[in-house]
């Protein structure tokens, strides 16, 4: 999956994605190559906290 930081705050996408296996990228644009289905809820929670 791809994660893009908001245009008004192009930061944090990399830190969010690196919390999960196969995640990484740049501050404004990052991604997770293969998110295990049992970690989807954890990703949604982390995403909501990173970008309220």
C-alpha positions in Angstrom: 0.0 0.0 0.0 1.1 3.6 -0.6 1.0 6.3 2.0 1.2 10.0 1.0 1.6 12.7 3.6 -0.7 15.7 3.3 0.5 18.5 1.1 0.4 21.0 3.9 2.6 18.7 6.1 4.8 16.5 3.9 6.3 14.5 6.8 5.8 11.2 8.7 4.8 8.7 6.0 8.1 6.9 6.3 7.9 6.6 10.1 4.3 5.3 9.9 5.2 2.7 7.3 8.4 1.6 9.1 6.4 0.4 12.0 5.3 -2.6 9.9 7.3 -5.3 8.2 8.3 -4.5 4.7 7.5 -0.8 5.3 9.7 2.2 4.4 10.1 5.1 2.1 10.5 8.9 2.2 9.0 11.4 4.6 6.3 12.6 2.1 5.7 9.2 0.3 6.2 5.8 1.7 4.6 2.4 1.6 4.3 -1.2 2.9 5.0 -4.0 0.4 3.0 -6.7 2.1 0.9 -5.8 5.2 -0.3 -9.0 7.0 -4.0 -9.0 7.3 -3.8 -9.4 11.0 -2.0 -6.1 11.2 -4.6 -4.1 9.3 -6.3 -2.7 12.5 -3.0 -1.7 13.9 -2.1 0.1 10.7 -5.5 2.0 10.7 -4.9 3.0 14.3 -1.3 4.2 13.6 -2.5 6.1 10.5 -5.3 7.8 12.4 -2.8 8.9 15.1 -0.3 10.1 12.5 -2.8 12.0 10.4 -5.8 12.9 12.5 
